[in-house]
Amino acid sequence: MIILNNAKPIDGGITAPKGFKAAAVRAGIKESAPPDKLDLALIVGDVPCTAAALFTTNKVQAAPIILSKQHAANGTARAIIVNSGNANACAPNDTANALKMAESAANALGIDTQDVIVASTGVIGQELPIAKIEAAVAGLTDSLDSKGSEAASKAIMTTDTFAKEFAFEVEIGGVPVKVGGIAKGSGMINPNMATMLAFITTDAAISAEMLDKALRVNNDFNSVCVDGDTSTNDMVCVLASGLAGNAPISTEGEDYSCFCDALSNVTLNLARAIARDGEGATKLITCNVTQASSKEAADAIAKSVVSSSLVKAAMSAADANWGRILCAVGYAAGQFTVDNVQLTVASKKGMLTVCENGKGVPFCEETASEILGEEEISILVNMNETHEGSEGAALAFGCDLTAEYVRINADYRT
Amino acid sequence: MIILNNAKPIDGGITAPKGFKAAAVRAGIKESAPPDKLDLALIVGDVPCTAAALFTTNKVQAAPIILSKQHAANGTARAIIVNSGNANACAPNDTANALKMAESAANALGIDTQDVIVASTGVIGQELPIAKIEAAVAGLTDSLDSKGSEAASKAIMTTDTFAKEFAFEVEIGGVPVKVGGIAKGSGMINPNMATMLAFITTDAAISAEMLDKALRVNNDFNSVCVDGDTSTNDMVCVLASGLAGNAPISTEGEDYSCFCDALSNVTLNLARAIARDGEGATKLITCNVTQASSKEAADAIAKSVVSSSLVKAAMSAADANWGRILCAVGYAAGQFTVDNVQLTVASKKGMLTVCENGKGVPFCEETASEILGEEEISILVNMNETHEGSEGAALAFGCDLTAEYVRINADYRT
């Protein structure tokens, strides 16, 4: 876990903030799933919530994406219903079934269908077994619980190997405010402006406009790349109940910054967890770019390094093949020079500079191998184009490429 | 082999056209290479040649790239010296060693250093053993042969599993004109405007300007993607001896078109061979996009499909996971709609439409599996945005993603 600023990590995930309950059940959506696999989750606010959401930029948009965009457009929502095992994308009756999913949650909860966000993840192109979902909704609402975050975080998993759940607390004007989040990741992950599935709750009192702004600024999911494939179903959605009792946030300022501190801790840790849990991955790769000519260049370079198949394959073998890193720096978009690039590999075992001024320097291969043998490794790229601490900095998160990735994806539909 | 228009395939590769000799030797550049691995090749024109070349767009440019750009700038050249086993990129004394390589060939041949193109491929960052190359050049010039194409095509291989060599003949104004080419590919392959190593010869009489134009138009290497990594050393270079005796080509017109017919057959077949021989690949994937809104959109879509890790992994298992194909269509750059997309998989075993109007259609999985089980498969993407035969069409070549790719690249430097 990374902890930035003064945010305090707390337990409870999306049900840590005041005013939220969650639940999950097994509806049996994917028949070949293990009998205990939860596959349908519901997240509900005790009161109407302000809401903000970001959606995939893929021109193929799953039916729940299209519907949820409409439902989130007015800046309010109260419930999120989400299934795994079927993406409800490009499938027979996809539009009707997304709406039915929203209606069935709304009816069971006694709220407007317009206030229900719908999300789906799984195989593309197969008809969603909507009857199974409708039949499961009663049990779902019955089991809503103020400790239901963990169950919900498990229900949204597909090929994920662990559930991803974080919560942080900050003080806003002396009042404790909490932000919690869950996410699913693993494959088809290369969010680009929008993201994979992530659901965040907060009890902050905050306007829809500022919530939207905070989400866009702290959308660390854009810094994750597992395999370069931007999904048809990516979504991140945040609900704010306002029950913390802080003075409502409606402009930028100290309160807004405090809120962003909590939110960014949640998004950053979820993003790291998603990268670490990339399909077949054995390690988390963080690329930290500094002193680039611009923020945009830094972002492109960091993303390029963690996206390179050759870098990812080298890291799986703890091989400090810095030429591939430099190569990936070089083909990143943007105008910059590579003559002054310094490359350093780092982990808790230490750090080692392997390239200075765009050329290799002698280094001990055994030390490099020991550093890169860790489960969390960093590639530090100092572009030396501007001064230290300049805006031209960025972080990106990725994972290594292993034979297991291929095995998982060669045979995903069965 | 694909044969377009009226070009006739012939034997002889780069030494098929009149006025070219080639040779290859083992200089011992990569010590761990098998003892019989050729690693240094020379291609020489009997007479001064017009020349055109394209180079990598990576901002990290290997020393031979920088030098060869200067040497090709005046539109003439007479020799190409190329080594495998070391990229001479970002390495100690790289600039000096690239120049020494050119000088040593020039001295042995008695030509100007300015007329020598230099290319290198292999590991980045290690010093080129220039003394070994200089020592080997005498043996290289001694063994120049008008049947030397095959040896040269072998010498430029790195992780390639087969040599890539093609030649075609056309008639220009009743005169037979030949174009031959060799290429190396395999890894770090995602040419973008420039390309991997490919060397082409022709005996056509053609101006440097028209040669350059023909090369840019017929640069099919840009349609290949193995792993999305654009190398620091990509280069394609064509030399024209003018010895065929055709009326010199200095403008567009019928003669120029005939020449392009021969050239495009060479580049297309080399590009296909490079994709088929992608690291760890078991099959060639061709994506054929038609009826897109523009040529640019078609190019982006075709490249996006063959670049998708998820599509590539599915194809390795002969799995008609069309949702991933549609997803890759959807995240391609450009403005277009996906509502009318038709997806068809094809091979010599038949063809099968799996998606219509952006949604899956029922199909027989066994048939799909049989079609995709072939070594050469096609994915046909009809965007249905314009009429049949419109400009909005493109081809791209890729390969499947296998565990073997990861194995090769986890441990490439040793």
Interface residues (C-beta under 8 A of the other chain):
Chain A: T57 N58 K59 V60 Q61 A87 A89 C90 A91 P92 D94 V123 I124 G125 Q126 G187 M188 N190 N192 D227 G228 D229 T230 S231 T232 S307 S308 S309 L310 A313 A314 S316 A317 D319 N321 W322 G323 R324 L326 C327 A328 V329 G330 Y331 A332 F336 T337 V338 C355 G358 K359 G360 L401 T402 A403 Y405 V406 R407 I408 N409 A410 D411 Y412 R413
Chain B: T57 N58 K59 V60 Q61 A87 A89 C90 A91 P92 D94 V123 I124 G125 Q126 G187 M188 N190 N192 D227 G228 D229 T230 S231 T232 S307 S308 S309 L310 A313 A314 S316 A317 D319 N321 W322 G323 R324 L326 C327 A328 V329 G330 Y331 A332 F336 T337 V338 C355 G358 K359 G360 L401 T402 A403 Y405 V406 R407 I408 N409 A410 D411 Y412 R413
